[in-house]
Amino acid sequence: MLLEVRDLHVEFVTRDGVAKAVNGVSYAVGEGETLAVLGESGSGKSVTAQAVMGILDTPPGRIGAGEILFQGRDLLKLKEEERRRIRGARMAMIFQDALSALNPVLSVGDQLGEMFVVHRGMSKKDARARAVELMDRVRIPGAAQRVRDYPHQFSGGMRQRIMIAMALALEPALVIADEPTTALDVTVQAQVMDLLAELQREFHMGLILITHDLGVVADVADRIAVMYAGRIVESAPVHDIYKAPAHPYTRGLLDSIPRLDQKGQELYAIKGLPPNLMNIPPGCAFNPRCPMAQDVCRTDEPPLYEVDRHRGSACHFWRDCVNG
Amino acid sequence: MPEQPFEPGRAIAGTGAGGAMDLATTEAETLERSPGGPLGTGPADRPRSLWSDAWRDLRRNPVFVVSALVILFLVVISLWPSLIASGSPLQCDLAKAQEGSQPGAPFGYDGQGCNVYTRTVYGARTSVTVGVCATLGVALLGSVLGGLAGFFGGFWDSILSRITDVFFAIPVVLGGLVLLSVVTSNTVWPVIGFMVLLGWPQISRIARGSVITAKQNDYVQAARALGASHSRILLRHIAPNAVAPVIVVATIALGTFIALEATLSYLGVGLKPPSVSWGIDISAASPYIRNAPHALLWPSGALALTVLAFIMLGDAVRDALDPKLR
């Protein structure tokens, strides 16, 4: 396995109390594999990714327990300097909003070239030449002329492609894309996803795709991990989930996708709100919103039951769920 | 080329890449751009940054132009005072004491028979030296300490914040009277040192605040995620985005440092004769305000004009660097 997260706990210490953002997440990504991490805002998907990258703000963040094994080494036991060498070179991250993730006062060429200066010790001139190559690679028209332009002079889609170029500059083994298409137009979303998928195949890298867009997931992901209140509630190969979800929350997510054949009808929505992370309900965190909830759900926290060899569900009644 | 209407200056670049570009991409880019682009205002093709925008604003601002010209003039005469004043500011003739305006002495003579015009011109050097050096010192010390504290936070940040609180509690004039009265050297350096000592906490607070703001930007986290070191993040990604407020406050502080030097010299703890300073002249002339008001008015006027010029410059720079005022 390229990356294995085991029983990761992350909490944030705030004035009002301790917010438990990640409560025992485990997932794994192999080389060339795409794992989609799905969940609504506040489910802990981005925090897990930040912990893996090592860019969690500490304080207020705190990694309570767990292991993050990357190419066989536990990242949490490495020194900061060693982790820094891994970041960017062997694992990289693509951010949601490229306009705010690119420095407004530096030209894109400087920022792309920075990767080669920091990790490869290249001269500025060589780094710039590589920056042009990268921009060509992500199909920025007229790369050689535009390398001196500033981020705001590019369109949203081009900026996101520059972000991708930065992340893939040193051909990392693992890329984490945190909602890479959320800030883009629908037409451009498809282009950016295609580019990402194409480059992933080319470099044979592992990809963690954090998203709340089920449409994007179906096309590119191999596996899906659904997160709720800082836990993985279902983990399965992508087609199994679409065929028969094994957790009521996953079912709710799938039912709330707008569909063309149901035009004019009311769109399904999961009732209620995600739990307050400072006060997660006892038992299954989803029980107040779950249509299938029984007494046991309010008292016993469900473990990740094995549905089959490739599949897990954290629901006491996963059998009922799979069978509809 | 569909891109041409939006980016006229890129026509050559666009045509060159046209063959390699697939049609779908081109169309999508056009769609994205057509509602005016991401930052739809203004001509899209000129490289624009905070600094180039600010410079464009400044050049059109009459307040900036006037104050900059005054400051330029001051700098020139403090470097080469003999350009416009002949003779030495220390050449005094008691026989001419308190005489009024006359050829060779357009501002008249003071109580010691010194040429007020010559002394006023030579006094600019002291003021400009003190103002510029104290500001540089304060800006360097304050932004380094404040910047580091804001970036790393934690224990040292708390310590620094308490230290700045202590310095804020020291009254400047009283502090000057106490500290500078024990200094025997009659140069500008003890005065500058004192100003840096008392002035850095103000800049440090501002630098700390703006570094904390800049630190929270996504691009700082992105730089971390791509493996940039602390020093690289601080110098390349945070500093250029956090320096504007420091520049603004430092420019305004420059004027107040010049006034403070005059105040301290007036009180007899700054520079002392035979040094030439507007503060010394104002102090020496004030007893004779009834008989020879000109000896008081000219150095006071020069001081007021200089301080005003720097404060106006600071105001103009602040307006130009604040995008919200645009």
Interface residues (C-beta under 8 A of the other chain):
Chain A: M53 I55 R84 R85 I86 R87 G88 A89 A92 M93 F95 D97 L99 S100 A101 L102 N103 P104 V105 L106 E114 M115 V118 H119 R139 P141 G142 A143 A144 Q145 R146 R148 D149 Y150 H152 Q153 F154 S155 G156 G157 M158 R159 M163 M166 A167 D185 T187 V188 Q191
Chain B: E3 R10 I12 A13 G14 G16 A17 G18 A20 M21 D22 A24 T25 T26 A28 E29 L31 E32 R33 G37 P38 L39 A44 P47 R48 S49 L50 W51 N217 D218 Y219 Q221 A222 A223 R224 A225 L226 G227 A228 S229 R232 R236 H237 P240 N241
